[in-house]
Amino acid sequence: MGYRIAVVGATGNVGREVLSILAERGFPADEVVALASRRSQGTEVSFGDKTLKVKALDTHDFSKSDIAIMSAGGSLSTEWAPKIGRMGCVVIDNSSAFRYDPDVPLIVPEVNADDVVGFSKKNIIANPNCSTAQLVVALKPLHEKASIKRVVISTYQSVSGAGKEAMEELFNQTRAVFVADPIEPGNFTKRIAFNCIPHIDTFMDSGETKEEWKITAETKKMLDPKIKVTATAVRVPVFVSHSEAVNIEFENEISADEARAILREAPGCLVIDKREDGGYITPYEAAGEDATYISRIREDSTIDNGLNMWVVSDNLRKGAALNTVQIAELLVNRGLLESVRAA
């Protein structure tokens, strides 16, 4: 028997990607319902070779759905996820609303799949921040080999992480540069075209931004609370895919060759690392792909047991939509939805 899936936020960047990936991967669904706010009701979205008409979130009966994949923002998730969970529908939430709740598992299937059983406390599973998802996929196998002590990350994050309007802003500003039109920032605090902005999300009292704090907190929750993590998050004029320069200090010795071999065998990772012109992955090449790409693996001579590497992934896929579908597949493959249905 197939499953009944509700995709909340189906008209957004991530929601549309969720529908595409569900179809691509042949998820065993008897029913897929596209949901959004009332103002989007009747909008058509693609699901494989089918077209779905978007229905209103507030009129859907979630007791008749098995899984709700939510990509509609933190405030909506805060309001709706607990209610949906109480109806017996398991929520996989893309927002930050429940990531730090000790009763809600934060899951990247390649990293901590066994933690998914904790969903039964609230019927909610959290999807991590897009930057964290690709980072921990690359860190996990190395941590198992040599025990990570400290990680320093600099991110180069695409505008799609801020939504459709942010992508339009980059496009419009880029065009304005070439025709000498005035440029006014909208979604970003400064011009994004041909620029970099070291500011994502709000500033905290510590001086770090909320985005930087998320990377730290989520890496610790999923991988190991003892790891020291510090990040600088930067928005760059790229449409899709986040890149990260990652410096890692280990407890135990590990060479670049060993790391390269481990990562080549690790789930979700694809190593493209030739020490020649073009022997690495860029965000443009990662767009539309499922893998977390790793390049520029090399030893850091300034510390004992140190490595540097370059990590790139499509933030709309592995950073959001793909990971949520993989979590749904995990629930199905481990038979974890049967107990919910029985209740």
Secondary structure, 3 states (H helix, E strand, C coil): CCEEEEEECCCCHHHHHHHHHHHHCCCCEEEEEEEECHHHCCCEEEECCEEEECEEHHHCCHHHCCEEEECCCHHHHHHHHHHHHHCCCEEEECCCCCCCCCCCCECCHHHHHHHHHHHHHCCEEECCCHHHHHHHHHHHHHHHHHCEEEEEEEEEECHHHHCHHHHHHHHHHHHHHHHCCCCCCCCCCCCCCCCCECCCCCECCCCCEHHHHHHHHHHHHHCCCCCEEEEEEEECCCCCCEEEEEEEEECCCCCHHHHHHHHHHCCCEEECCCCCCCCCCCHHHHCCCCCEEEEEEEECCCCCCEEEEEEEECCCHHHHHHHHHHHHHHHHHCCCHHHHHHC
